[in-house]
Amino acid sequence: MEQSKEVYKKEYRKVKVKTTDGDIITGKVNIGLKTRVADLFTRTDDPFVVLSDASHEGGPKRVLFVNKDHILWVEPQEG
């Protein structure tokens, strides 16, 4: 069974995320076929969002899975 490559489109956007414990994380999210970063957070039923190349407090970059219930705000970044 072959699936369309469009289902798994990679379209990364840089974001800054503030969590309920006060951490600010910078990284990239894959919005895929969606048109806006906001759609990733509001128009999906997934409880987690994946941040790649994510870092906070100057730490090393890594992949983080962040529970949407613990996100206060998301700010899209330029570039």
C-alpha positions in Angstrom: 0.0 0.0 0.0 1.6 3.2 -1.2 0.7 6.5 0.5 1.0 10.0 -1.0 4.1 11.9 -0.1 1.8 15.0 0.4 0.4 13.4 3.6 3.9 13.7 5.2 5.0 17.1 3.8 7.7 18.8 5.9 7.2 22.5 6.3 9.1 23.8 9.3 8.5 27.1 11.1 10.5 28.6 14.0 8.6 29.3 17.2 9.1 30.4 20.8 6.9 28.6 23.4 6.2 29.5 27.0 5.1 26.7 29.3 3.1 26.8 32.5 6.3 26.3 34.6 7.8 29.4 33.1 10.3 27.8 30.6 10.7 29.5 27.3 11.6 27.0 24.5 12.8 27.9 21.0 12.6 25.4 18.2 10.9 24.4 15.0 7.6 22.8 14.4 6.5 21.0 11.3 3.2 22.5 10.2 3.0 20.0 7.3 -0.1 20.6 5.1 -1.5 23.3 7.4 -1.2 26.9 6.4 -0.5 28.5 9.8 1.4 27.7 13.0 -1.8 28.3 14.9 -3.5 25.5 13.1 -1.0 23.0 14.6 -2.1 24.0 18.1 -5.9 24.5 17.5 -7.0 22.2 14.7 -5.5 18.9 15.7 -6.5 16.5 18.4 -3.0 15.4 19.2 -2.2 16.2 22.9 1.5 16.8 22.1 3.4 19.1 19.8 6.9 18.1 18.6 9.6 20.7 18.7 12.8 19.9 16.7 16.1 21.8 17.2 14.6 22.9 20.5 16.5 24.5 23.3 15.9 26.4 26.5 18.2 28.3 28.9 21.1 27.9 26.4 21.0 24.1 26.6 21.8 21.8 23.7 19.4 21.4 20.8 17.2 18.4 20.9 13.7 17.0 20.0 11.0 17.8 22.6 7.4 16.5 22.9 5.5 19.2 24.7 2.0 18.6 26.1 -0.4 21.3 24.7 -2.1 21.6 28.0 1.1 23.0 29.5 1.6 25.7 26.8 0.7 29.3 27.7 1.6 30.9 24.4 3.4 30.3 21.1 5.1 33.1 19.1 6.1 32.4 15.5 9.7 33.7 14.8 11.1 35.1 11.6 13.4 33.0 9.5 
